[in-house]
């Protein structure tokens, strides 16, 4: 039985992919899995991944629309585990991350840990991501500003079954999953720092360094695209319970 599924999305991640894969495989059990969905990389990411001869590592190509949400969805829909972890391609997990987060998932449906922000050479930029972004529970709080960060998230399978398929217009996969957890499940933020989150020129998100800030119309559109789909998911979940 697969207990843990780690779902990673890659795109031109050759600089750091080996460090991240190694940090994950070292703490997976024999029946766990690391699923990597590649968004048609143009560098040697796939060549590096193909050198791993490990039955727990499963690699697929994203056949859908290019982009982070679609790529993560492609990985998530193949997950078989009881507990689902999200993984960026350029971070590095601490050796006890999976065991600690799984211990919280016994009594909670989603757990979001803390991490240390570093640069491309692992020089510390911020000791606590949670402190920087003022992480915490609450639907309104997280709707106004997302505090859920994918590389720090793990959740029970029942959240995955509600969250998929991703609506096309949602801005970020972790924001979507986090708000679903806030509405219908039991999420928790924990203080443990369980990995390095690397910030560099190739990052997709701008949460920490403020690059490419969204305009006011863009911010409104992102929240509109969340709120337009969330009620339907909530109603469907209630109907399924009956």
C-alpha positions in Angstrom: 0.0 0.0 0.0 1.3 3.4 -1.0 1.3 5.7 2.1 3.1 8.8 0.7 3.0 10.3 -2.8 5.3 13.2 -3.5 4.2 15.2 -6.5 6.7 17.3 -8.2 6.4 19.6 -11.3 9.5 20.3 -13.3 10.4 22.7 -16.1 14.1 23.5 -17.0 15.1 22.6 -13.5 18.5 21.0 -14.2 20.5 23.3 -11.9 19.0 21.9 -8.6 16.9 18.9 -9.5 19.4 16.3 -8.3 19.6 17.8 -4.8 15.9 17.9 -4.4 15.3 14.3 -5.7 18.0 13.0 -3.5 16.5 14.7 -0.4 13.1 13.2 -1.1 14.1 9.6 -2.1 16.3 9.3 1.1 13.2 9.5 3.3 10.6 7.6 1.2 9.5 4.1 2.2 9.8 1.1 -0.1 6.1 1.4 -1.3 6.0 5.2 -1.4 6.3 7.2 -4.7 7.8 10.3 -6.2 5.8 11.4 -9.3 7.5 14.0 -11.5 5.5 15.7 -14.2 7.7 17.6 -16.7 6.3 20.5 -18.7 8.4 19.7 -21.8 11.7 21.1 -20.5 14.2 22.3 -23.1 17.3 21.8 -21.0 18.7 18.5 -19.7 16.2 18.1 -16.8 14.8 14.9 -18.2 18.2 13.5 -18.9 19.2 14.0 -15.3 16.0 12.4 -14.0 16.3 9.4 -16.3 19.6 8.4 -14.6 17.8 7.4 -11.5 17.1 3.7 -11.4 14.6 3.7 -8.6 11.2 2.0 -8.8 9.7 4.6 -6.5 10.4 7.4 -9.1 7.7 7.8 -11.8 8.1 10.3 -14.6 5.5 11.6 -16.9 5.2 14.4 -19.4 2.5 17.1 -19.1 0.2 16.7 -22.1 -2.1 19.5 -21.1 -1.7 23.3 -21.2 1.8 24.4 -20.2 2.0 26.1 -16.8 2.5 25.3 -13.1 -1.1 24.5 -12.3 -1.5 22.1 -15.2 1.8 20.5 -14.6 1.1 19.9 -10.9 -2.4 18.6 -11.7 -0.8 16.1 -14.1 1.3 14.7 -11.3 -1.4 14.8 -8.7 -3.9 12.8 -10.7 -1.5 9.9 -10.8 -0.9 9.9 -7.0 -1.9 6.7 -5.2 -0.9 7.6 -1.7 -2.9 8.2 1.5 -0.8 11.3 2.1 0.0 13.8 -0.7 3.1 16.1 -0.6 3.8 18.9 -3.1 7.4 19.5 -4.2 9.1 22.2 -6.1 12.0 21.3 -8.3 14.7 23.5 -6.8 14.3 23.2 -3.0 15.9 20.8 -0.5 13.9 18.9 2.1 15.3 18.1 5.6 15.6 14.4 6.4 12.7 14.3 8.8 10.2 16.3 6.8 8.0 13.5 5.7 7.9 11.7 9.0 7.0 14.9 11.0 4.3 16.0 8.6 2.7 12.6 8.4 2.5 12.6 12.2 0.4 15.7 12.0 -1.8 14.3 9.3 -3.1 11.7 11.7 -5.3 14.3 13.3 -5.4 17.0 10.6 -6.4 17.0 6.9 -3.7 19.4 5.7 -0.4 20.5 7.3 1.7 23.5 6.2 5.1 23.7 7.7 7.7 26.5 7.8 10.9 26.7 5.7 14.1 28.6 5.5 14.5 31.0 2.5 17.8 30.7 0.7 19.5 31.8 -2.5 20.8 29.6 -5.2 23.9 28.8 -3.2 21.9 28.1 0.0 22.9 31.3 1.7 20.1 32.2 4.1 17.8 35.1 3.1 15.2 34.7 5.8 15.1 32.3 8.7 11.3 31.8 8.6 9.0 31.9 5.6 6.0 31.7 7.9 7.1 34.7 9.9 7.8 36.7 6.7 4.3 36.0 5.2 2.5 35.9 8.6 1.1 32.4 8.0 -2.0 31.2 9.8 -5.4 29.6 9.4 -8.6 31.4 8.3 -10.5 31.4 5.0 -10.8 35.2 4.8 -7.2 35.7 5.8 -6.0 33.3 3.1 -8.5 34.6 0.5 -7.2 38.1 0.9 -3.6 36.9 0.8 -2.5 33.4 0.2 -0.4 31.9 3.1 -0.3 28.4 1.7 3.0 27.5 0.0 3.0 24.4 -2.1 6.5 23.2 -1.2 5.5 23.2 2.5 2.1 21.4 2.1 1.0 17.9 2.7 -2.6 16.7 2.8 -4.9 13.7 3.1 -6.2 12.1 0.0 -9.8 13.2 0.6 -8.7 16.8 -0.1 -7.2 15.8 -3.4 -10.4 14.1 -4.4 -12.3 17.4 -3.8 -9.6 19.7 -5.3 -9.3 17.8 -8.7 -9.8 18.6 -11.4 -8.4 22.1 -11.2 -10.6 24.8 -12.8 -8.7 26.3 -15.7 -8.8 29.9 -14.4 -7.4 29.4 -10.8 -4.3 31.4 -10.3 -2.2 29.0 -8.1 -2.7 25.3 -7.2 -1.6 25.7 -3.6 -4.0 28.6 -3.1 -6.8 26.6 -4.4 -6.0 23.5 -2.3 -5.5 25.7 0.8 -8.9 27.5 0.5 -10.6 24.1 0.0 -9.0 22.9 3.2 -10.1 26.0 5.0 -13.7 25.6 3.8 -14.3 21.9 4.3 -11.5 20.3 6.2 -9.1 20.6 9.2 -5.8 22.4 8.2 -3.0 23.3 10.5 0.1 25.5 10.3 3.1 24.2 12.2 6.3 26.0 13.3 8.8 23.3 12.3 11.2 24.4 9.5 11.5 21.3 7.4 13.4 22.4 4.3 15.2 25.1 2.3 13.1 27.1 -0.2 15.4 28.4 -2.9 14.9 31.8 -4.5 16.6 32.5 -7.8 16.0 34.1 -11.2 14.0 31.1 -12.4 11.3 31.0 -9.7 7.7 31.1 -11.0 6.2 32.7 -7.9 7.0 36.2 -6.5 5.7 35.7 -3.0 9.0 36.4 -1.3 11.1 38.7 -3.4 8.3 40.9 -4.9 9.3 40.5 -8.5 6.7 41.1 -11.1 4.0 42.4 -8.7 0.4 42.0 -9.7 -1.6 45.1 -10.6 -4.8 45.8 -8.8 -7.0 44.5 -11.7 -4.9 41.3 -11.7 -5.3 40.8 -8.0 -9.1 41.3 -8.3 -9.3 38.8 -11.2 -7.3 36.2 -9.3 -9.7 36.3 -6.4 -12.8 36.4 -8.6 -11.5 33.2 -10.4 -11.2 31.5 -7.0 -14.6 32.6 -5.6 -16.5 31.7 -8.8 -15.5 28.1 -8.4 -15.3 27.4 -4.7 -19.1 27.5 -3.9 -19.7 24.8 -6.6 -17.0 22.6 -5.0 -18.5 23.1 -1.6 -22.0 22.3 -2.7 -20.8 19.1 -4.5 -19.0 18.0 -1.4 -22.1 18.4 0.7 -24.2 16.5 -1.8 -21.7 13.6 -1.9 -21.9 13.3 1.9 -25.6 12.6 1.6 
